[in-house]
Amino acid sequence: MSDKVLEVRDLNVWYRPSGTIRRSKMVQVLHDVSFDLYRGEILGVVGESGSGKSTLAKTILGMVPDYTGTYTHYTKRPQMVFQDPSSSLNPGRTVGWILEEPLRIYGKYDEAERVRRVKDIIDRVELPAECYDMYPRELSGGQRQRVCIGMALIQRPGLIIADEAVSALDVTIQAQILKLIHKLRRELGISYIFISHDLNVVYQLCDRAIVMKDGRIVEQGDVEELYENPKEEYTRALLAAAQ
């Protein structure tokens, strides 16, 4: 893993509290965040709610206007997989239509090639072929999350950001989705930023991790080192909560 996919340097982010007037004081929510991500690497971002994990993801996706510092992509624009697959899927459209939509929007390929690519993605995320004609309501929660992963894959990104993507699933389905992410990393060389509050899940999946608290990185390193020899009290508390 030597090819850099993402470089983040001295990233600071401000928000204006919701419901306040335009001239109200901005609140800083990320402080001097720096890290690198490499091709085929899975980087965990772990911390409690409000630690800045999702803000970091939104900033990397270009969704936050008020920031200083830099984030530089060395691959195609990243795609996102969210916690709740139901909110990402159009209930009135079939899985095939949903997966094909990005290709239609960007005018890529003729219809036959779009259908071929969609069916290939359905196979890659290990869904039954008949899912092509099914609606989201006819799928299980784990199957819907596989469709969301397929939506990210269809545009052939170099980076996928998964924000609490398995936290709503039961333990058995979680394990299956984590196994799928590993398989796709191996087959396609995709890099992941995997956001979670659960250090156990991060330990199972990730190569490295950064631990965030109050918008700051308080510790980072290889997951085995963080798990077996955490240096910060906050990291130890997260580990204790995961037991």
Secondary structure in CASP SS format (residue, H / E / C, confidence):
PFRMAT SS
TARGET T0000
AUTHOR 0000-0000-0000
METHOD secondary structure of the structure
MODEL  1
M C 1.00
S C 1.00
D C 1.00
K E 1.00
V E 1.00
L E 1.00
E E 1.00
V E 1.00
R E 1.00
D E 1.00
L E 1.00
N E 1.00
V E 1.00
W E 1.00
Y E 1.00
R C 1.00
P C 1.00
S C 1.00
G C 1.00
T C 1.00
I C 1.00
R C 1.00
R C 1.00
S C 1.00
K C 1.00
M C 1.00
V E 1.00
Q E 1.00
V E 1.00
L E 1.00
H E 1.00
D E 1.00
V E 1.00
S E 1.00
F E 1.00
D E 1.00
L E 1.00
Y E 1.00
R C 1.00
G C 1.00
E C 1.00
I E 1.00
L E 1.00
G E 1.00
V E 1.00
V E 1.00
G C 1.00
E C 1.00
S C 1.00
G C 1.00
S C 1.00
G C 1.00
K H 1.00
S H 1.00
T H 1.00
L H 1.00
A H 1.00
K H 1.00
T H 1.00
I H 1.00
L C 1.00
G C 1.00
M C 1.00
V C 1.00
P C 1.00
D C 1.00
Y E 1.00
T E 1.00
G E 1.00
T E 1.00
Y E 1.00
T E 1.00
H E 1.00
Y C 1.00
T C 1.00
K C 1.00
R C 1.00
P C 1.00
Q E 1.00
M E 1.00
V E 1.00
F C 1.00
Q C 1.00
D C 1.00
P H 1.00
S H 1.00
S H 1.00
S H 1.00
L C 1.00
N C 1.00
P C 1.00
G C 1.00
R C 1.00
T C 1.00
V H 1.00
G H 1.00
W H 1.00
I H 1.00
L H 1.00
E H 1.00
E H 1.00
P H 1.00
L H 1.00
R H 1.00
I H 1.00
Y C 1.00
G C 1.00
K C 1.00
Y C 1.00
D C 1.00
E H 1.00
A H 1.00
E H 1.00
R H 1.00
V H 1.00
R H 1.00
R H 1.00
V H 1.00
K H 1.00
D H 1.00
I H 1.00
I H 1.00
D H 1.00
R H 1.00
V C 1.00
E C 1.00
L C 1.00
P C 1.00
A H 1.00
E H 1.00
C H 1.00
Y H 1.00
D H 1.00
M C 1.00
Y C 1.00
P H 1.00
R H 1.00
E H 1.00
L C 1.00
S C 1.00
G H 1.00
G H 1.00
Q H 1.00
R H 1.00
Q H 1.00
R H 1.00
V H 1.00
C H 1.00
I H 1.00
G H 1.00
M H 1.00
A H 1.00
L H 1.00
I C 1.00
Q C 1.00
R C 1.00
P C 1.00
G C 1.00
L E 1.00
I E 1.00
I E 1.00
A E 1.00
D E 1.00
E C 1.00
A C 1.00
V C 1.00
S C 1.00
A C 1.00
L C 1.00
D C 1.00
V H 1.00
T H 1.00
I H 1.00
Q H 1.00
A H 1.00
Q H 1.00
I H 1.00
L H 1.00
K H 1.00
L H 1.00
I H 1.00
H H 1.00
K H 1.00
L H 1.00
R H 1.00
R H 1.00
E H 1.00
L H 1.00
G C 1.00
I C 1.00
S E 1.00
Y E 1.00
I E 1.00
F E 1.00
I E 1.00
S E 1.00
H C 1.00
D C 1.00
L H 1.00
N H 1.00
V H 1.00
V H 1.00
Y H 1.00
Q H 1.00
L H 1.00
C C 1.00
D C 1.00
R E 1.00
A E 1.00
I E 1.00
V E 1.00
M E 1.00
K E 1.00
D C 1.00
G C 1.00
R E 1.00
I E 1.00
V E 1.00
E E 1.00
Q E 1.00
G E 1.00
D E 1.00
V H 1.00
E H 1.00
E H 1.00
L H 1.00
Y H 1.00
E H 1.00
N C 1.00
P C 1.00
K C 1.00
E C 1.00
E H 1.00
Y H 1.00
T H 1.00
R H 1.00
A H 1.00
L H 1.00
L H 1.00
A H 1.00
A H 1.00
A H 1.00
Q C 1.00
END
